[in-house]
């Protein structure tokens, strides 16, 4: 046994030694010079092509990347921008890897600083890529921030963060970046002392008179009667158009991110699209310590669209986001025309998601009715091709079922991942903590959800709004802490919300199955805990529910709201306060086993 163990160790050492180490300084990429590393880095990356294993090594320091000589790409990226917002999908990329294998990008604690509008990295058709031990920042983040010093119905005085470049011209404040200015405005008010975020507006500032008091202080005079802010609140402002993403993994496999500090993410965050086996360990999406900034990402932290294999998120932190830290989903396309017994035309429906190959030969698809989300058949793709940005022609191996109609939806069920989210912190977000819609095994454990503005966990599925698929079949949520979540989404402020958009309930058909919520701690500021719809096999067992100091003094509300669910078990939970209530709709009492009082209003209905 000992000989075998030593042999394995020797093989591992040989593999490590055999890796080609590419020191980027050999190609003119020099740290701490503030010069553009982009062009020289292309040469360093090129040397890894064809090598069995390579380490792209960056000696510790600061490296700057400018768009002027960066690789220009043309990608359609899920949930990013519409035709109107960004009609020509051209993006500049700092680190561009295409068709490469077995590469480690070793930062050694370096910081990569990007200028203008850029994607930090693109991994396209790559395999076995690791990115580790570095920080990502932008010289001028896309988010502008200013701290409120004084506020009255007629004026506001604010201190502008030094990173938020601005000018006062003709008594108007104008934000600007490196070769960009925002054309539209979305504002969120951050209360740093409480770790809370609230929707706000830039409109009063647009209409006001701006006066520069000193280099970083501006007084606005106008109608601020509807602007609600306290001293030391931070108003954060961005252009809502997602013309760029921070990073993009496309059609790639076995990607590892480790020990990354994501100080600033421009547009949508780290997007993985049709990629397989993604392991993100110790990725910290949060402003740099002592930077004075409160926002790291202007949209999601990590976004997974149409992936498969295993997604693992471990030891990560998310704090300071204008959208969801983690979103995992597929895409429903709608049948627009039946061309033959085996061919049909399908259409992308959401204005921010289109243009990519949603199906390829060999993929298995599910047919479903959008109103009910009822899946009635599966099929295997023979051929598929884009015929425009918004439409595909898909040919199946066998003729369609007679049930198929124009207006039905297709989901690619080959590209659905298993997901593990563990040992992570989700805080400082105005929206949800995790959005999860995948039919494969999901485990969410040992995390802390601190004051997420909306639901800590949302399980949805829809073919009529965002068109984000699909059903879940095996979800375990255990050993987590949910602390005062949902504070800005009342009355729909359930900590966990299982909310498929099946507007038409079908008797004995359930969208979601087998969701287990066990051994968690809920510290709640209000009564609602769990809402579930159209779920078969839901357990809420051995959880501890504590009340915070902010519990409302008014009328009690039901802790649980269940609609059209079956085989529900709510038992053996510890409640600190009054006897909890369950509200039922479109259900019989026989559908639930519980030691909790069932609320008689509204009256229970049968399916």
C-alpha distance (Angstrom), angle and dihedral (degrees) to the residues before:
residue distance angle dihedral
X1 . . .
X2 3.83 . .
X3 3.82 91.5 .
X4 3.79 90.8 51.4
X5 3.83 90.9 49.4
X6 3.84 91.5 50.9
X7 3.79 90.5 49.0
X8 3.79 91.0 53.9
X9 3.81 90.4 49.7
X10 3.82 91.7 50.5
X11 3.80 91.9 50.2
X12 3.81 90.2 50.9
X13 3.81 91.4 50.1
X14 3.79 92.2 48.9
X15 3.79 91.5 51.9
X16 3.81 90.4 51.3
X17 3.79 92.6 47.6
X18 3.80 92.2 47.1
X19 3.80 92.8 58.1
X20 3.78 112.2 109.3
X21 3.81 108.3 -120.9
X22 3.80 110.5 -148.5
X23 3.79 110.8 -165.0
X24 3.80 104.7 -156.3
X25 3.82 92.3 -149.6
X26 3.83 88.6 71.2
X27 3.81 87.5 69.4
X28 3.78 97.2 47.5
X29 3.79 98.5 -90.5
X30 3.79 100.9 138.5
X31 3.81 125.9 -177.9
X32 3.80 123.4 -129.8
X33 3.80 94.7 15.7
X34 3.85 95.9 105.6
X35 3.80 88.3 -138.3
X36 3.79 125.1 130.7
X37 3.82 110.2 -82.8
X38 3.80 95.0 -178.9
X39 3.82 102.2 94.0
X40 3.81 95.6 42.5
X41 3.79 91.5 46.3
X42 3.80 90.6 58.4
X43 3.81 88.2 63.5
X44 3.79 92.1 49.8
X45 3.80 91.7 50.2
X46 3.81 91.0 48.8
X47 3.82 91.0 61.5
X48 3.80 90.8 63.4
X49 3.80 93.7 62.4
X50 3.79 111.0 108.8
X51 3.79 94.2 9.8
X52 3.80 118.0 127.2
X53 3.82 91.0 -132.7
X54 3.79 133.2 -6.1
X55 3.79 139.0 -174.6
X56 3.80 114.2 -153.4
X57 3.81 98.5 -153.5
X58 3.82 124.4 -158.4
X59 3.82 114.3 -171.4
X60 3.79 108.2 -133.3
X61 3.80 114.3 -80.1
X62 3.78 144.4 80.0
X63 3.82 120.0 -52.5
X64 3.80 122.8 -169.9
X65 3.80 126.7 -150.7
X66 3.80 124.8 -165.9
X67 3.81 128.2 -172.2
X68 3.82 95.5 -130.5
X69 3.82 95.9 89.2
X70 3.78 98.1 16.6
X71 3.80 122.6 124.6
X72 3.79 111.6 -90.6
X73 3.78 114.9 -138.6
X74 3.81 137.1 -176.6
X75 3.79 113.0 -143.2
X76 3.77 134.5 157.7
X77 3.78 104.0 -145.6
X78 3.79 124.7 -166.3
X79 3.82 117.9 -109.6
X80 3.79 93.4 4.2
X81 3.81 118.6 104.5
X82 3.78 141.7 -19.0
X83 3.80 130.0 -125.9
X84 3.79 88.9 -102.1
X85 3.79 95.2 47.0
X86 3.81 97.8 44.2
X87 3.81 110.8 2.5
X88 3.83 97.2 172.9
X89 3.80 110.4 55.3
X90 3.77 99.8 -148.9
X91 3.78 119.1 141.0
X92 3.80 133.6 179.7
X93 3.83 115.2 -135.3
X94 3.79 129.8 -157.9
X95 3.83 99.4 -160.4
X96 3.80 111.1 24.2
X97 3.81 118.5 -175.2
X98 3.80 118.3 175.0
X99 3.79 126.6 174.2
X100 3.80 93.1 -7.9
X101 3.81 130.1 139.0
X102 3.78 140.8 -160.9
X103 3.79 100.0 12.8
X104 3.79 129.8 147.9
X105 3.80 117.7 -162.0
X106 3.80 102.4 -153.4
X107 3.81 114.2 -164.8
X108 3.81 98.8 178.2
X109 3.81 89.2 -150.5
X110 3.81 95.5 -47.8
X111 3.79 126.3 149.9
X112 3.81 120.0 -132.0
X113 3.80 111.5 -153.0
X114 3.80 118.5 -163.1
X115 3.79 126.8 -158.5
X116 3.79 130.6 -149.6
X117 3.78 116.0 -12.4
X118 3.79 112.0 -25.6
X119 3.78 142.0 144.7
X120 3.78 104.8 -123.2
X121 3.79 96.1 -144.0
X122 3.80 138.6 -4.1
X123 3.80 122.3 -162.1
X124 3.80 106.1 -169.6
X125 3.82 120.9 178.6
X126 3.78 89.8 -16.5
X127 3.79 131.4 145.4
X128 3.80 134.3 -156.7
X129 3.80 98.1 7.7
X130 3.82 123.8 161.5
X131 3.80 125.5 -169.8
X132 3.78 114.2 -172.0
X133 3.79 149.3 159.6
X134 3.78 102.0 19.5
X135 3.79 142.9 104.3
X136 3.81 128.5 -128.4
X137 3.80 122.4 -147.7
X138 3.80 140.8 153.6
X139 3.78 123.1 -131.1
X140 3.79 87.3 -136.2
X141 3.81 110.1 19.8
X142 3.78 116.4 -144.8
X143 3.81 89.2 -120.1
X144 3.81 119.6 81.8
X145 3.79 118.1 -153.5
X146 3.79 134.6 -167.9
X147 3.81 130.5 174.9
X148 3.79 117.3 -133.9
X149 3.80 111.8 -124.5
X150 3.79 100.3 170.3
X151 3.78 132.1 5.6
X152 3.80 132.0 -175.0
X153 3.81 135.3 154.6
X154 3.81 89.4 -91.4
X155 3.81 105.9 33.9
X156 3.79 146.5 22.0
X157 3.79 127.0 -159.9
X158 3.79 115.9 -160.6
X159 3.79 139.8 177.3
X160 3.80 112.6 -133.9
X161 3.80 118.4 -139.2
X162 3.84 110.0 -115.0
X163 3.83 91.2 -123.2
X164 3.82 91.4 57.3
X165 3.77 102.9 83.0
X166 3.78 114.8 -151.9
X167 3.78 144.4 157.2
X168 3.80 133.5 -156.6
X169 3.80 108.9 -136.0
X170 3.80 123.6 171.4
X171 3.81 89.1 -9.3
X172 3.81 92.8 -56.1
X173 3.79 127.0 112.3
X174 3.81 113.2 -128.5
X175 3.78 122.4 -168.5
X176 3.80 116.0 -148.6
X177 3.77 140.6 173.6
X178 3.78 137.2 -171.7
X179 3.81 101.2 -49.2
X180 3.81 93.5 -22.5
X181 3.78 142.4 86.5
X182 3.81 125.3 -174.0
X183 3.79 116.2 -105.9
X184 3.81 96.5 -169.6
X185 3.78 133.5 29.9
X186 3.78 136.5 -135.6
X187 3.81 118.5 176.4
X188 3.80 133.9 -162.6
X189 3.79 124.3 -177.9
X190 3.81 114.5 -139.4
X191 3.80 122.8 -158.6
X192 3.84 100.0 -161.5
X193 3.80 96.3 -173.8
X194 3.82 90.3 58.8
X195 3.80 99.6 31.6
X196 3.80 91.2 -125.5
X197 3.81 132.7 134.6
X198 3.81 129.1 -158.7
X199 3.78 134.1 -172.8
X200 3.79 111.5 -105.7
X201 3.81 138.6 161.8
X202 3.79 139.2 -111.8
X203 3.82 91.9 -159.1
X204 3.84 96.6 96.5
X205 3.80 89.6 53.0
X206 3.80 92.4 48.8
X207 3.79 89.5 55.7
X208 3.80 96.7 42.0
X209 3.79 134.0 88.7
X210 3.81 112.8 -105.9
X211 3.79 122.8 -150.9
X212 3.78 123.1 -175.5
X213 3.80 108.7 -133.9
X214 3.81 95.2 179.7
X215 3.80 136.8 -21.9
X216 3.80 94.1 -65.1
X217 3.81 104.6 17.6
X218 3.79 124.6 85.8
X219 3.80 130.2 -179.2
X220 3.80 117.2 -151.4
X221 3.80 119.8 -159.4
X222 3.79 120.6 -165.3
X223 3.78 142.9 76.0
X224 3.81 107.5 -26.4
X225 3.78 96.5 152.3
X226 3.83 91.4 119.6
X227 3.81 95.8 40.8
X228 3.79 108.1 102.6
X229 3.77 114.7 -163.4
X230 3.76 139.8 134.3
X231 3.82 128.5 -143.1
X232 3.83 110.2 -81.0
X233 3.81 92.9 24.7
X234 3.80 111.5 130.6
X235 3.80 120.1 -135.1
X236 3.81 108.9 -150.9
X237 3.81 118.1 -163.0
X238 3.81 132.4 -172.5
X239 3.77 143.2 157.2
X240 3.84 104.9 -97.2
X241 3.82 92.9 -146.2
X242 3.80 110.0 106.4
X243 3.78 97.9 -147.6
X244 3.80 91.5 150.8
X245 3.79 138.8 28.5
X246 3.77 124.6 -146.3
X247 3.82 96.5 -125.1
X248 3.79 135.0 -5.5
X249 3.81 131.7 -152.5
X250 3.81 108.3 -172.6
X251 3.82 128.0 -178.2
X252 3.80 88.8 -22.5
X253 3.79 133.6 138.2
X254 3.80 137.7 -146.4
X255 3.80 99.0 11.5
X256 3.79 120.6 174.6
X257 3.79 126.6 -168.9
X258 3.79 115.5 -173.3
X259 3.78 133.0 176.1
X260 3.79 97.4 -6.1
X261 3.80 122.6 161.1
X262 3.80 106.9 -153.1
X263 3.80 100.9 -167.4
X264 3.79 96.4 166.0
X265 3.81 130.3 15.5
X266 3.78 117.3 -169.1
X267 3.81 114.1 -143.9
X268 3.79 115.9 -28.8
X269 3.81 111.8 6.3
X270 3.81 130.7 -123.8
X271 3.81 102.3 -21.2
X272 3.80 121.8 -164.3
X273 3.80 114.0 -170.6
X274 3.81 124.2 -177.0
X275 3.77 90.4 -16.7
X276 3.78 129.7 141.0
X277 3.81 134.4 -138.5
X278 3.79 106.4 5.3
X279 3.79 121.2 -175.8
X280 3.81 116.2 -172.3
X281 3.80 111.4 -179.0
X282 3.82 124.8 173.9
X283 3.78 95.2 -4.5
X284 3.79 108.5 158.1
X285 3.79 117.2 -160.6
X286 3.79 100.7 -171.4
X287 3.82 139.1 106.4
X288 3.78 117.2 -81.9
X289 3.78 112.4 -88.1
X290 3.82 112.8 -96.4
X291 3.82 90.9 7.0
X292 3.80 92.0 117.6
X293 3.79 90.2 -130.5
X294 3.82 121.4 126.3
X295 3.84 102.6 -169.9
X296 3.81 127.0 64.2
X297 3.81 102.0 169.4
X298 3.79 130.2 34.5
X299 3.82 90.3 -156.7
X300 3.83 134.7 -0.3
X301 3.78 124.0 -8.4
X302 3.81 98.1 -145.6
X303 3.79 121.9 6.7
X304 3.81 122.7 -172.3
X305 3.80 118.0 -170.0
X306 3.81 121.9 179.2
X307 3.80 96.7 -15.9
X308 3.80 129.5 151.3
X309 3.79 142.0 -168.1
X310 3.80 115.2 43.9
X311 3.81 125.1 -22.7
X312 3.81 111.6 -166.8
X313 3.81 123.3 -176.0
X314 3.80 110.7 -177.0
X315 3.81 135.1 167.0
X316 3.80 92.3 -1.8
X317 3.82 130.7 146.6
X318 3.77 129.3 -152.1
X319 3.79 121.1 -172.7
X320 3.80 128.3 151.7
X321 3.82 109.2 28.9
X322 3.79 135.1 150.1
X323 3.81 90.0 -151.0
X324 3.81 143.1 13.9
X325 3.82 120.4 -31.4
X326 3.84 92.2 -147.2
X327 3.82 128.6 17.4
X328 3.83 122.0 174.2
X329 3.81 119.6 -178.9
X330 3.80 148.7 124.1
X331 3.81 129.0 -129.9
X332 3.79 130.2 -104.6
X333 3.81 115.7 -146.1
X334 3.79 120.7 -163.6
X335 3.82 125.3 -129.1
X336 3.82 106.7 -116.6
X337 3.83 99.2 171.7
X338 3.82 138.2 6.5
X339 3.80 105.3 -139.1
X340 3.82 101.0 179.6
X341 3.82 139.5 -19.8
X342 3.82 88.4 -75.6
X343 3.82 105.5 24.0
X344 3.77 132.6 69.3
X345 3.76 141.6 166.6
X346 3.81 117.9 -121.7
X347 3.77 130.3 -169.1
X348 3.80 137.3 -148.5
X349 3.78 106.7 -126.4
X350 3.81 109.9 -173.2
X351 3.79 114.3 78.7
X352 3.83 93.5 -134.2
X353 3.82 96.8 48.5
X354 3.81 120.6 62.0
X355 3.80 146.0 92.5
X356 3.81 101.2 64.7
X357 3.81 129.3 103.7
X358 3.78 101.2 -93.7
X359 3.83 91.3 177.9
X360 3.81 134.3 29.6
X361 3.81 132.1 -178.9
X362 3.80 112.5 -67.8
X363 3.81 96.2 25.3
X364 3.79 117.7 132.0
X365 3.80 115.0 -132.9
X366 3.80 134.0 -167.4
X367 3.81 123.8 -139.4
X368 3.80 116.3 -143.9
X369 3.78 143.1 166.9
X370 3.84 108.5 -112.8
X371 3.81 96.9 -145.0
X372 3.82 94.6 53.8
X373 3.82 99.2 21.1
X374 3.79 85.2 -135.4
X375 3.81 112.1 160.4
X376 3.79 110.3 -144.6
X377 3.83 105.8 169.1
X378 3.81 145.8 5.2
X379 3.80 129.9 -141.5
X380 3.81 140.6 179.3
X381 3.80 121.4 -121.0
X382 3.81 116.8 -121.3
X383 3.81 97.2 -179.6
X384 3.79 135.5 -6.4
X385 3.78 133.0 -177.6
X386 3.76 139.5 169.8
X387 3.80 112.2 -116.6
X388 3.81 94.2 179.2
X389 3.78 139.2 -8.1
X390 3.79 90.3 -83.5
X391 3.84 105.0 32.7
X392 3.79 141.4 58.6
X393 3.78 133.5 -171.8
X394 3.81 110.8 -138.7
X395 3.81 124.6 -169.7
X396 3.81 119.1 -163.4
X397 3.80 127.8 -149.2
X398 3.81 91.4 -123.4
X399 3.83 135.0 29.5
X400 3.77 118.2 -83.6
X401 3.76 124.0 -99.1
X402 3.81 113.3 -102.4
X403 3.79 89.2 -115.7
X404 3.80 92.2 70.7
X405 3.81 112.6 108.2
X406 3.80 137.2 172.7
X407 3.79 106.5 -88.4
X408 3.81 94.9 38.6
X409 3.79 119.6 122.2
X410 3.81 135.3 -121.1
X411 3.79 126.1 -150.1
X412 3.80 124.9 -168.2
X413 3.80 102.0 -130.6
X414 3.81 95.5 177.1
X415 3.79 88.7 69.0
X416 3.81 98.4 57.2
X417 3.81 119.7 116.2
X418 3.76 138.9 -146.6
X419 3.81 109.8 -122.8
X420 3.80 135.4 -152.5
X421 3.80 118.9 -177.2
X422 3.80 112.9 177.7
X423 3.80 146.3 151.6
X424 3.80 92.4 12.7
X425 3.80 139.1 129.0
X426 3.80 123.9 -130.5
X427 3.80 112.6 -171.1
X428 3.79 142.4 131.9
X429 3.79 96.7 40.7
X430 3.77 126.0 132.0
X431 3.79 92.2 -149.0
X432 3.81 135.8 32.4
X433 3.79 131.1 -31.7
X434 3.82 100.6 -138.4
X435 3.80 131.5 5.5
X436 3.77 110.4 -165.3
X437 3.81 127.2 -179.8
X438 3.79 113.3 156.4
X439 3.80 130.7 121.0
X440 3.80 94.8 -139.0
X441 3.80 128.1 83.8
X442 3.81 116.0 -57.9
X443 3.82 125.3 -170.9
X444 3.82 120.1 -176.5
X445 3.79 110.3 180.0
X446 3.79 145.6 153.2
X447 3.81 94.6 10.6
X448 3.80 132.4 135.8
X449 3.82 119.4 -135.3
X450 3.79 106.9 -168.1
X451 3.80 120.2 -171.0
X452 3.78 97.9 -35.5
X453 3.79 105.8 -176.3
X454 3.79 93.0 -128.5
X455 3.81 133.5 15.3
X456 3.78 114.6 -23.1
X457 3.82 88.1 -140.7
X458 3.80 125.6 18.8
X459 3.80 122.9 -173.1
X460 3.78 108.1 -174.7
X461 3.87 130.6 145.0
X462 3.78 120.3 -171.6
X463 3.78 142.7 173.7
X464 3.77 97.9 -170.6
X465 3.81 109.6 51.9
X466 3.78 120.6 22.8
X467 3.84 89.0 -1.0
X468 3.79 90.1 -137.4
X469 3.80 112.4 158.3
X470 2.98 150.5 -115.3
X471 3.82 162.2 24.9
X472 3.81 124.4 -101.9
X473 3.81 120.8 -134.1
X474 3.81 105.0 175.1
X475 3.81 121.8 24.8
X476 3.79 126.8 159.2
X477 3.82 119.7 -171.9
X478 3.81 108.8 -177.4
X479 3.80 143.9 153.7
X480 3.80 94.3 8.9
X481 3.81 130.6 137.3
X482 3.81 118.0 -132.2
X483 3.79 109.7 -169.4
X484 3.82 120.7 -171.4
X485 3.80 95.7 -38.5
X486 3.81 126.4 171.0
X487 3.79 96.6 35.4
X488 3.82 96.2 146.4
X489 3.81 100.1 41.1
X490 3.80 104.9 65.8
X491 3.00 132.0 179.7
X492 3.82 88.6 26.5
X493 3.79 91.0 46.4
X494 3.78 101.2 132.6
X495 3.79 112.9 152.1
X496 3.81 90.7 -137.7
X497 3.80 118.8 27.0
X498 3.81 123.7 -171.5
X499 3.76 99.0 -171.1
X500 3.82 118.8 159.3
X501 3.80 112.0 -178.2
X502 3.79 95.8 -124.8
X503 3.79 99.5 144.7
X504 3.79 89.6 -179.7
X505 3.81 116.4 57.4
X506 3.80 115.1 -146.7
X507 3.83 116.0 -156.0
X508 3.81 111.9 -107.1
X509 3.81 92.7 0.5
X510 3.79 116.7 115.3
X511 3.80 124.3 -171.9
X512 3.81 97.3 -154.9
X513 3.81 131.2 37.7
X514 3.79 141.3 -169.6
X515 3.80 105.6 11.4
X516 3.79 114.0 167.2
X517 3.82 122.1 -168.8
X518 3.79 108.4 -175.7
X519 3.81 141.8 160.4
X520 3.79 96.2 0.2
X521 3.80 129.7 142.6
X522 3.80 117.7 -130.3
X523 3.78 119.4 -168.6
X524 3.79 102.3 -173.2
X525 3.80 132.7 -169.3
X526 3.82 91.5 -165.9
X527 3.80 136.2 24.9
X528 3.87 104.2 -100.7
X529 3.81 113.9 97.9
X530 3.80 111.2 152.9
X531 3.79 134.0 17.9
X532 3.80 120.4 -178.3
X533 3.78 135.0 176.7
X534 3.80 132.1 -172.5
X535 3.80 95.2 -5.8
X536 3.79 126.7 147.4
X537 3.79 114.0 -158.9
X538 3.82 108.3 18.3
X539 3.79 122.4 167.3
X540 3.80 129.3 -174.0
X541 3.79 104.3 179.6
X542 3.82 138.3 157.8
X543 3.78 95.2 0.4
X544 3.80 123.7 147.9
X545 3.79 118.8 -136.8
X546 3.81 119.8 -164.4
X547 3.78 129.0 179.7
X548 3.78 121.6 -126.5
X549 3.80 124.6 -144.1
X550 3.82 90.3 -96.4
X551 3.81 100.0 67.8
X552 3.82 110.7 142.9
X553 3.78 119.3 -106.3
X554 3.81 93.8 -146.3
X555 3.78 132.9 83.2
X556 3.78 117.9 -30.6
X557 3.81 117.2 -110.5
X558 3.78 129.5 -155.3
X559 3.80 115.2 -86.7
X560 3.80 91.5 -150.6
X561 3.80 128.7 41.4
X562 3.80 116.0 -172.6
X563 3.80 126.9 -178.5
X564 3.80 124.8 -175.1
X565 3.81 94.7 -21.1
X566 3.81 130.0 147.7
X567 3.79 136.6 -157.4
X568 3.81 94.4 17.2
X569 3.79 121.6 170.2
X570 3.82 121.2 -168.8
X571 3.79 107.4 170.4
X572 3.80 146.9 133.2
X573 3.80 95.6 23.4
X574 3.81 124.1 145.5
X575 3.80 116.8 -127.7
X576 3.76 121.4 -172.0
X577 3.79 97.7 -160.5
X578 3.81 138.1 34.5
X579 3.77 124.0 -20.5
X580 3.82 106.3 -71.2
X581 3.78 122.7 -119.9
X582 3.81 133.3 -139.9
X583 3.79 120.8 -152.3
X584 3.82 116.7 -155.0
X585 3.79 131.0 -163.2
X586 3.81 126.9 177.9
X587 3.80 89.6 0.3
X588 3.79 140.4 103.5
X589 3.78 122.5 -130.8
X590 3.79 86.3 -116.8
X591 3.82 88.8 67.8
X592 3.81 90.3 69.7
X593 3.79 137.1 54.3
X594 3.78 111.6 -159.7
X595 3.77 148.5 144.3
X596 3.82 89.6 -147.3
X597 3.80 126.7 96.7
X598 3.80 114.5 -99.0
X599 3.78 109.7 -134.8
X600 3.82 110.7 -123.3
X601 3.81 91.7 -150.6
X602 2.96 119.7 101.5
X603 3.79 92.6 28.4
X604 3.77 118.3 -116.0
X605 3.77 114.5 -102.8
X606 3.76 130.5 -157.7
X607 3.78 123.6 -119.5
